[in-house]
Each structure stands twice: as C-alpha cells, then as structure tokens.
Amino acid sequence: MITQRQKQLLQIIYDYIKDTGYPPTFKELRESLGVVSNQSIIDLLEKLEKQKFIKKSEASARGLAILPLGNKILGQMPLIPFLGNTTAGLPMEALEITGEWKQVSPEIKELKNNVFILKVFGDSMINAGIENEDMVLVQEQKEFVSGDIVFAKIEDGSTIKRFVKVSASKNKPPFAYLKPENPKYKNIPITKDIELKGKVISILKNGYWMPIK
C-alpha cells in the first residue's frame, strides 16, 4: 500500500521526467520534497522499489525509471526511454542518448518493463509500414518467432528487419536471416556476429501508437 509521502515523491519523479526528459538527482528530489537528508529520499525510493513502482540503477545519479504499476497508481501515461537512431536500410550504429524519455499512451497493450523507442532511418521496411524517420517501440526479449520484426545489432551497427527462420529440409539444414520489406534490399544471413536485441511492437503514426504489421 503506497503512502501519501511515497506517492508525492513518485509524482515528483514522473513530472520531472516528463518536463525535462530525464530523471531527477538526489539534490533535485530533496529540494522538490522539502527535505535536507539524502537518507529520507533513499528510504522512500527503497519502499517504492520494493512495491515495484520504480526501478533504480546504482550506476547513475539519475538512474530512476517508473514501472507500469507506478504509472497506474498515478493514473499517468507511461514514460519510455528514447535510445537513439537505427536504420531500415544499410546498417548503422544506434546512437544512445542517455536519459532522454518520451511519453507514450496506454493503448499499447503489449507494454512491459524493458521497452525503448528508436527513430528509424531508411526505406527497407516500407512494405511493413515503417517509413523513413518513423518512431518505433521495441520490447527487449531473447526469443523470437519467424515473422517478428526485430531490432538487431550487427557488425556494422544496427538495423530493423523481419526475422525469418527456415526449418530443415531433406537437403538443407535449418537457417535464419533478416529480411527487408523492400525488394531493392538483400536478405542478411544471421551469423554469430548478429545479435537480436528486441521485437518491434508498435509504430508511431499521426500521433498514435499503432500495431506493427
């Protein structure tokens, strides 16, 4: 059961992320809550984390994230980290933008804890509805089924493609590849140098998050 003081701090964290794009520091939390001791903040954060309202990272002074249960208790829309850019064309490096967050609406039914937003450049996925400079929502996971659209880290950087797995036949062993949704691009065979990082679950179109094809 959340106390009034815990909820007040949770709301402060949410509003700060929404307004600035990144979580507050301990100093900013003390000032907003009107306390002088870091221990007061630490105690409240530990209680919020124990109840699964937030997630803390010891590696960063701004290492706070509000979990789905925290958004629900506040009656607010989720805040999702924006990690940077990737391609739906020739592979490139995804540029991490530390601490920037964006608000998404609750119509995304698949929303879970480990999700992030990427901006996609290129035209290799246009037949799946992903166009140049579209924003996509990616769910981190380790297992994929053939047909999933995935975010993949490869030797030259990263890319968005459709994952295809072909079962073994009489003359061929099983194999998998990344398939573009534009005939002018070639398939990318999956090797040990390619790592599938997540599944694309939604795309931002005209201000609304839509299901992926």
Long-range contacts (C-beta under 8 A, 24 or more apart in sequence): 2-48, 2-51, 2-53, 2-73, 3-47, 5-44, 6-44, 6-47, 6-48, 6-53, 7-73, 7-74, 8-33, 9-33, 9-41, 9-44, 9-45, 9-48, 10-48, 10-53, 10-54, 10-66, 10-70, 10-73, 10-74, 11-74, 13-54, 13-64, 13-66, 14-66, 14-70, 14-71, 14-74, 14-76, 14-79, 17-64, 17-66, 17-79, 17-101, 18-79, 18-101, 18-103, 21-99, 21-100, 21-101, 21-102, 22-62, 22-98, 22-99, 22-100, 22-101, 23-62, 23-63, 23-64, 23-65, 23-99, 23-101, 24-62, 24-64, 25-61, 25-62, 26-61, 55-113, 60-98, 60-99, 62-99, 67-113, 68-111, 68-112, 68-113, 71-106, 77-103, 77-104, 77-105, 77-106, 78-103, 78-104, 78-106, 78-108, 78-111, 79-103, 79-104, 80-104, 80-115, 80-116, 80-117, 80-137, 81-116, 81-117, 82-116, 82-117, 82-118, 82-119, 83-116, 83-117, 83-118, 84-118, 84-119, 85-118, 85-119, 85-120, 85-121, 86-118, 86-119, 86-120, 86-121, 86-151, 86-157, 86-158, 86-159, 86-160, 87-120, 87-121, 87-122, 87-124, 87-157, 87-158, 87-159, 87-160, 88-120, 88-121, 88-122, 88-123, 88-124, 88-125, 88-126, 88-130, 88-132, 88-159, 88-160, 88-161, 88-180, 89-121, 89-122, 89-123, 89-124, 89-159, 89-185, 90-122, 90-156, 90-159, 91-154, 91-155, 91-156, 91-157, 91-158, 91-159, 92-121, 92-156, 92-157, 92-158, 92-159, 93-157, 93-158, 94-118, 94-151, 94-153, 94-157, 94-158, 104-137, 104-209, 105-208, 105-209, 107-208, 107-209, 108-137, 108-201, 108-202, 108-209, 110-139, 110-201, 110-202, 111-137, 112-139, 114-139, 114-140, 115-139, 115-140, 115-201, 116-140, 116-198, 118-151, 118-160, 120-160, 123-182, 124-159, 124-160, 124-161, 124-180, 124-181, 124-182, 124-185, 125-149, 125-160, 125-161, 125-162, 125-180, 125-181, 125-182, 126-181, 126-182, 127-181, 127-182, 128-162, 128-181, 128-212, 128-213, 129-203, 129-205, 129-210, 129-212, 129-213, 130-160, 130-181, 130-200, 130-203, 130-212, 134-203, 134-204, 134-205, 135-203, 135-204, 136-160, 136-200, 136-202, 136-203, 136-204, 136-212, 137-200, 137-201, 137-202, 137-203, 137-204, 137-209, 138-197, 138-198, 138-199, 138-200, 138-201, 139-198, 139-199, 139-201, 140-197, 140-198, 141-198, 141-199, 144-196, 144-199, 146-176, 148-199, 148-200, 149-199, 149-200, 149-212, 149-213, 150-178, 150-196, 150-197, 150-198, 150-199, 150-200, 151-196, 151-197, 151-198, 151-199, 151-200, 152-178, 152-194, 152-195, 152-196, 152-197, 153-194, 153-195, 153-197, 154-188, 154-193, 154-194, 154-195, 155-193, 155-194, 158-197, 159-188, 160-200, 161-188, 163-196
